[in-house]
């Protein structure tokens, strides 16, 4: 089976315009997260969609499902999120296993709730790559020169830009393999994880790259929010 996993467990501390987590802020005529969910609902290859939500916002998420996608609620499950991104993914995996059992064939497509402009091509190619390779990441080539500084004051290194990519989501995996790799990590290794793909990289599992899109932006700060509002034809905040 193939499962979508929308990660909405954060509290959006970098937005600083509302007490509401950024994934619930309005984008056009509906919340950001609902735009993202609707993209996943369009993919007929997904058997179920799980949404990892901060425990304090589970009831709010249930209300959003009732308001915006009542006819599709049977194919959606809400899961309380964990303390960080990867623990939220593990919570979702364990809920999937409770609902559908363990299998060597299960695939999970994990995606940021605040990337509402993901395309169907990207989702479909993630599924294909995860089925074939076991792990994949969505990336775009770096357009700016990347500068490395060890202490934050002077340049230590300027890597070859032709080898640099910017990671996006979805990130998709053989679900059983990802869980095994995660629990094989030490606490120290878990503490330095930046995303789920690093779980695989740390343990030597190759991660295939799927071509992303510049438009598949992550709404992280106010500037991103203004751009997203313009993309849906809304009015950006001042």
C-alpha positions as CSV (number, residue, x, y, z in Angstrom):
1,X,0.0,0.0,0.0
2,X,1.0,3.6,-0.6
3,X,0.4,6.2,2.1
4,X,0.7,10.0,2.1
5,X,2.1,11.6,5.2
6,X,1.6,15.4,5.6
7,X,3.8,16.8,8.3
8,X,1.9,19.6,10.2
9,X,3.3,19.2,13.7
10,X,5.2,22.5,14.0
11,X,4.1,25.7,15.6
12,X,5.5,28.1,13.0
13,X,7.7,30.2,15.3
14,X,9.5,32.0,12.4
15,X,6.3,33.5,11.0
16,X,5.7,35.9,13.9
17,X,2.3,37.2,12.6
18,X,-0.1,35.0,14.4
19,X,-0.5,32.7,17.4
20,X,-1.8,30.2,15.0
21,X,0.7,27.7,13.4
22,X,1.6,28.8,9.9
23,X,0.0,25.7,8.3
24,X,-3.4,26.9,9.4
25,X,-3.0,30.5,8.1
26,X,-5.3,31.5,5.3
27,X,-4.0,31.2,1.7
28,X,-6.7,32.6,-0.6
29,X,-9.9,31.1,0.4
30,X,-8.7,28.2,2.6
31,X,-5.8,27.4,5.0
32,X,-2.4,26.5,3.7
33,X,-2.6,22.9,4.9
34,X,-5.9,22.4,3.1
35,X,-4.3,23.4,-0.2
36,X,-1.6,20.8,0.4
37,X,-4.1,18.1,1.4
38,X,-6.2,18.7,-1.7
39,X,-3.1,18.0,-3.9
40,X,-2.6,14.7,-2.2
41,X,-6.3,13.8,-2.4
42,X,-6.0,14.2,-6.2
43,X,-3.4,11.3,-6.3
44,X,-5.4,8.1,-6.8
45,X,-2.4,6.0,-6.1
46,X,-2.4,6.9,-2.4
47,X,-4.5,4.5,-0.4
48,X,-4.7,6.7,2.7
49,X,-3.4,10.1,3.9
50,X,-2.1,10.6,7.4
51,X,-1.7,14.1,8.8
52,X,0.7,14.6,11.7
53,X,-0.5,17.5,13.8
54,X,0.7,19.1,17.0
55,X,-1.5,17.6,19.8
56,X,-2.9,21.0,20.8
57,X,-4.3,21.4,17.2
58,X,-5.8,18.0,16.6
59,X,-9.4,19.2,17.2
60,X,-8.8,22.2,14.9
61,X,-7.6,19.9,12.2
62,X,-10.7,17.8,12.6
63,X,-12.9,20.9,12.2
64,X,-11.0,21.8,9.0
65,X,-11.7,18.3,7.5
66,X,-15.4,18.7,8.3
67,X,-15.5,22.1,6.7
68,X,-13.3,21.6,3.5
69,X,-13.2,17.9,2.6
70,X,-16.1,16.2,4.4
71,X,-16.7,13.7,1.6
72,X,-13.1,12.4,1.8
73,X,-12.7,12.1,5.6
74,X,-12.8,8.3,5.4
75,X,-9.4,8.3,3.6
76,X,-7.7,10.7,6.0
77,X,-6.3,10.0,9.5
78,X,-5.0,12.6,12.0
79,X,-2.1,11.6,14.2
80,X,-0.6,13.6,17.1
81,X,2.8,14.8,16.1
82,X,6.1,14.2,18.0
83,X,8.7,16.5,19.4
84,X,10.4,16.9,16.0
85,X,9.9,16.2,12.3
86,X,11.3,12.7,12.3
87,X,9.4,11.6,15.5
88,X,6.2,12.8,13.8
89,X,7.0,10.6,10.8
90,X,7.6,7.7,13.2
91,X,4.3,8.4,15.0
92,X,2.5,8.3,11.6
93,X,4.3,5.0,10.6
94,X,3.3,3.4,13.8
95,X,-0.4,4.5,13.3
96,X,-0.2,3.1,9.7
97,X,1.1,-0.2,11.1
98,X,-1.7,-0.3,13.7
99,X,-4.3,0.3,11.0
100,X,-2.8,-1.8,8.1
101,X,-0.2,-4.1,9.6
102,X,3.5,-4.2,8.7
103,X,4.7,-5.0,5.2
104,X,7.9,-5.0,3.3
105,X,6.0,-3.3,0.5
106,X,4.4,-0.3,2.2
107,X,5.5,3.1,0.8
108,X,5.3,6.4,2.6
109,X,5.3,9.8,0.9
110,X,6.2,12.5,3.4
111,X,5.5,16.1,2.7
112,X,5.7,19.5,4.4
113,X,2.2,20.9,5.1
114,X,3.4,24.3,4.2
115,X,4.4,23.4,0.6
116,X,1.0,23.8,-1.0
117,X,2.2,24.1,-4.6
118,X,3.5,20.6,-5.0
119,X,2.6,19.1,-8.4
120,X,1.0,15.8,-9.3
121,X,4.1,15.0,-11.3
122,X,6.3,15.3,-8.3
123,X,4.1,13.1,-6.1
124,X,3.8,10.5,-8.9
125,X,7.6,10.4,-9.5
126,X,8.2,10.1,-5.7
127,X,6.0,7.1,-5.6
128,X,7.7,5.5,-8.6
129,X,11.2,6.2,-7.2
130,X,10.4,4.9,-3.7
131,X,9.0,1.7,-5.2
132,X,12.1,1.2,-7.3
133,X,14.9,2.5,-5.1
134,X,13.5,2.5,-1.5
135,X,14.2,6.1,-0.8
136,X,14.0,9.4,-2.7
137,X,14.2,13.2,-2.2
138,X,12.8,16.0,-4.2
139,X,15.4,18.5,-5.2
140,X,16.1,21.5,-7.5
141,X,19.6,22.5,-8.7
142,X,21.2,25.3,-6.6
143,X,21.0,28.6,-8.6
144,X,23.1,30.7,-6.2
145,X,26.7,30.1,-5.2
146,X,26.9,28.2,-1.9
147,X,29.3,29.6,0.6
148,X,30.6,27.6,3.6
149,X,31.8,29.3,6.8
150,X,33.0,27.4,9.8
151,X,32.7,30.2,12.3
152,X,30.2,32.5,10.5
153,X,32.6,35.4,9.8
154,X,34.8,34.4,6.9
155,X,34.4,32.0,3.9
156,X,35.9,28.6,4.5
157,X,34.9,27.0,1.2
158,X,32.9,27.6,-2.0
159,X,31.7,24.2,-3.3
160,X,31.2,23.5,-6.9
161,X,27.6,24.7,-7.6
162,X,27.1,22.1,-10.3
163,X,27.1,19.5,-7.6
164,X,24.8,21.4,-5.2
165,X,21.0,20.9,-4.9
166,X,18.3,22.4,-2.7
167,X,16.1,19.8,-0.9
168,X,12.4,20.1,-1.0
169,X,9.6,17.6,-0.2
170,X,8.1,15.1,-0.8
171,X,10.6,12.6,0.6
172,X,9.5,9.1,0.1
173,X,10.6,5.7,1.4
174,X,10.0,2.1,1.9
175,X,8.3,2.5,5.2
176,X,9.6,-0.6,7.0
177,X,13.2,0.2,6.0
178,X,13.0,3.8,7.1
179,X,11.7,2.8,10.5
180,X,14.4,0.2,10.9
181,X,17.1,2.7,10.0
182,X,15.7,5.3,12.4
183,X,15.7,3.0,15.4
184,X,19.2,1.9,14.5
185,X,20.5,5.5,15.1
186,X,22.0,6.6,18.3
187,X,20.5,9.5,20.3
188,X,23.5,11.6,19.2
189,X,22.8,10.8,15.5
190,X,19.1,11.5,15.9
191,X,19.9,14.9,17.4
192,X,21.7,16.1,14.2
193,X,19.1,14.9,11.7
194,X,17.8,17.7,9.5
195,X,15.3,15.6,7.6
196,X,14.2,12.0,6.9
197,X,16.6,11.5,4.0
198,X,19.5,12.0,6.3
199,X,18.4,8.9,8.2
200,X,19.2,6.9,5.0
201,X,22.4,8.8,4.2
202,X,23.8,8.3,7.7
203,X,23.2,4.5,7.3
204,X,24.5,4.3,3.7
205,X,21.2,3.7,2.0
206,X,21.2,5.4,-1.5
207,X,18.6,8.2,-1.9
208,X,17.4,8.8,-5.5
209,X,16.8,12.4,-6.5
210,X,13.4,13.4,-8.1
211,X,13.3,16.7,-9.9
212,X,11.3,19.4,-8.0
213,X,10.0,22.7,-9.0
214,X,11.0,26.3,-8.0
215,X,7.3,26.9,-7.4
216,X,7.2,24.1,-4.8
217,X,8.2,26.6,-2.2
218,X,8.0,26.1,1.6
219,X,6.2,28.9,3.4
220,X,8.6,29.5,6.2
221,X,8.6,33.3,6.8
222,X,6.5,36.4,6.0
223,X,8.2,36.9,2.7
224,X,7.3,33.4,1.6
225,X,3.7,34.0,2.7
226,X,3.5,37.1,0.6
227,X,4.8,35.2,-2.4
228,X,2.3,32.4,-1.8
229,X,-0.6,34.8,-1.6
230,X,0.4,36.4,-4.9
231,X,0.6,32.9,-6.5
232,X,-3.0,32.1,-5.6
233,X,-4.1,35.6,-6.6
234,X,-4.7,36.9,-3.1
235,X,-3.5,40.1,-1.5
236,X,-0.2,39.8,0.4
237,X,0.0,41.3,3.8
238,X,2.0,44.4,4.4
